[in-house]
Amino acid sequence: MNAEVVVVGGGSTGASVAFHLAKAEQRNVILLEKDFLGFGATGRTAGIVRCHYPHRETTKMALKSLEFFENFEQVVGGRSGFTKTGLLVIVSESDESKLRKITEMQRDVGVDVKGPLSKDEILQIQPHFALQDIVAGSWEPRAGYADSSAIVTSLASAAEKMGVKVLQKTKVTGVNLSAGRIESLMTDKGRIDTEKVVCATGAWSQQIGEMISTKFPIKRRRSKVALIKRPLDFGTTHPIIFDVPGPDTYYRPDGEKTIVGGAAATPANASVDPDKFNEALEPDETRSFISKAIRRFPIFEKAFYVGGWAGISDDTPDGYPILSELPTVQGFYCAFGMSGHGFKLAPMMGKAMAELIVDGRSKDFNLEEYRYSRFEEGSPIKVPLEYSWGQAAPPTAH
């Protein structure tokens, strides 16, 4: 078997790369997934779609991705489950000036955002808050969430209709190089001759890295959420909420329930085996999420805990993705290190990577900022406007 490009990893990023390669009329593309589509982090994400970032280029990518989600049925076909809820970000005094500057940058990029909001304006949006430590907020009305499984299967199905071969239950077992360039992939189903490989395997990326004797600058982390049923007198729903001083807590509606996520009980310097990690919440993690929720929503004293789960995130040292060709292996393209942000950025990351592969550059985004070599150069992405997030909490899969 042979292919012009092989995309490894059938999550939201890999499916988007394959879809956009097909849209760019790249012939003979194969999408490989070692299990089933959406098996990894994509299947466990909270599915939040928003533009609130402190980094300008990422905000641009998020805005274009939001537009893609809003028009998904027309652009891709299939179901997206995109539900507009709005996003409310709340901050304490220490982050007020940052929120002000971030909202100014967002407006400059083209994001529909209102802020800074006063306490009274915040309470008009969400009256059940306890705002004792909150001084300001921002409101992004177009934000929402989407069905990650539906997104992935729809992208893969559309790509398949355009000629992409989608091979599930197919595991990469080796990478063959010749003179520092890709020659072929070995799988448990046989060899694939190709000169271009996209590694979009998230927390499993280091397993591919070992096949080319490369240690990638990523750390793997359990990303956790709890699910609670709201009390009847809460109301019908609420917007997505980022509670920066929470510490680092977010709330996403899910029918009559609320997903509570963030960095609850995350051990310092932990690194997790993606094939052997606890997918359930530990009791102390559950208690941490519930206590945070009650602190911000006193009415949640009457809520019911109904479950929770943990996924796995691939984090880079600066918390932003790696989107580039690997400097040491020609034809090996990196699309990993999502740091919890992969799903919401996947539409435009896929488009940008497809353009990089086909044309040598992205038309809309400056991928130099996401280059692999930035860590070796000592030039990680630095964002002076980054919030405190509960004082040095790790990035989370918001």
Rosetta blueprint (number, residue, H / E / L):
1 M L
2 N E
3 A L
4 E L
5 V E
6 V E
7 V E
8 V E
9 G L
10 G L
11 G L
12 S H
13 T H
14 G H
15 A H
16 S H
17 V H
18 A H
19 F H
20 H H
21 L H
22 A H
23 K H
24 A L
25 E L
26 Q L
27 R L
28 N L
29 V E
30 I E
31 L E
32 L E
33 E L
34 K L
35 D L
36 F L
37 L L
38 G L
39 F L
40 G L
41 A H
42 T H
43 G H
44 R H
45 T L
46 A L
47 G L
48 I E
49 V E
50 R L
51 C L
52 H L
53 Y L
54 P L
55 H L
56 R H
57 E H
58 T H
59 T H
60 K H
61 M H
62 A H
63 L H
64 K H
65 S H
66 L H
67 E H
68 F H
69 F H
70 E H
71 N L
72 F H
73 E H
74 Q H
75 V H
76 V L
77 G L
78 G L
79 R L
80 S L
81 G L
82 F L
83 T E
84 K E
85 T L
86 G L
87 L E
88 L E
89 V E
90 I E
91 V E
92 S L
93 E H
94 S H
95 D H
96 E H
97 S H
98 K H
99 L H
100 R H
101 K H
102 I H
103 T H
104 E H
105 M H
106 Q H
107 R H
108 D H
109 V H
110 G L
111 V L
112 D L
113 V L
114 K E
115 G E
116 P E
117 L E
118 S L
119 K H
120 D H
121 E H
122 I H
123 L H
124 Q H
125 I H
126 Q L
127 P L
128 H L
129 F L
130 A L
131 L L
132 Q L
133 D L
134 I L
135 V L
136 A E
137 G E
138 S E
139 W E
140 E E
141 P L
142 R L
143 A L
144 G E
145 Y E
146 A L
147 D L
148 S H
149 S H
150 A H
151 I H
152 V H
153 T H
154 S H
155 L H
156 A H
157 S H
158 A H
159 A H
160 E H
161 K H
162 M L
163 G L
164 V L
165 K E
166 V E
167 L E
168 Q L
169 K L
170 T L
171 K L
172 V E
173 T E
174 G E
175 V E
176 N E
177 L E
178 S E
179 A L
180 G L
181 R E
182 I E
183 E E
184 S E
185 L E
186 M E
187 T E
188 D L
189 K L
190 G E
191 R E
192 I E
193 D E
194 T L
195 E L
196 K L
197 V E
198 V E
199 C E
200 A L
201 T L
202 G H
203 A H
204 W H
205 S H
206 Q H
207 Q H
208 I H
209 G H
210 E H
211 M H
212 I L
213 S L
214 T L
215 K L
216 F L
217 P L
218 I L
219 K E
220 R E
221 R E
222 R E
223 S E
224 K E
225 V E
226 A E
227 L E
228 I E
229 K E
230 R L
231 P L
232 L H
233 D H
234 F H
235 G L
236 T L
237 T L
238 H L
239 P L
240 I E
241 I E
242 F E
243 D E
244 V L
245 P L
246 G L
247 P L
248 D L
249 T E
250 Y E
251 Y E
252 R E
253 P E
254 D E
255 G L
256 E L
257 K E
258 T E
259 I E
260 V E
261 G E
262 G E
263 A L
264 A L
265 A L
266 T L
267 P L
268 A L
269 N L
270 A L
271 S L
272 V L
273 D E
274 P L
275 D L
276 K E
277 F L
278 N L
279 E L
280 A L
281 L L
282 E L
283 P H
284 D H
285 E H
286 T H
287 R H
288 S H
289 F H
290 I H
291 S H
292 K H
293 A H
294 I H
295 R H
296 R H
297 F L
298 P H
299 I H
300 F H
301 E H
302 K H
303 A L
304 F E
305 Y E
306 V E
307 G E
308 G E
309 W E
310 A E
311 G E
312 I E
313 S E
314 D E
315 D E
316 T L
317 P L
318 D L
319 G L
320 Y L
321 P L
322 I E
323 L E
324 S E
325 E E
326 L L
327 P L
328 T L
329 V L
330 Q E
331 G L
332 F E
333 Y E
334 C E
335 A E
336 F E
337 G L
338 M L
339 S L
340 G L
341 H L
342 G H
343 F H
344 K H
345 L H
346 A H
347 P H
348 M H
349 M H
350 G H
351 K H
352 A H
353 M H
354 A H
355 E H
356 L H
357 I H
358 V H
359 D H
360 G L
361 R L
362 S L
363 K L
364 D L
365 F L
366 N L
367 L H
368 E H
369 E H
370 Y H
371 R L
372 Y H
373 S H
374 R H
375 F L
376 E L
377 E L
378 G L
379 S L
380 P L
381 I L
382 K L
383 V L
384 P L
385 L L
386 E L
387 Y L
388 S L
389 W H
390 G H
391 Q H
392 A H
393 A L
394 P L
395 P L
396 T L
397 A L
398 H L
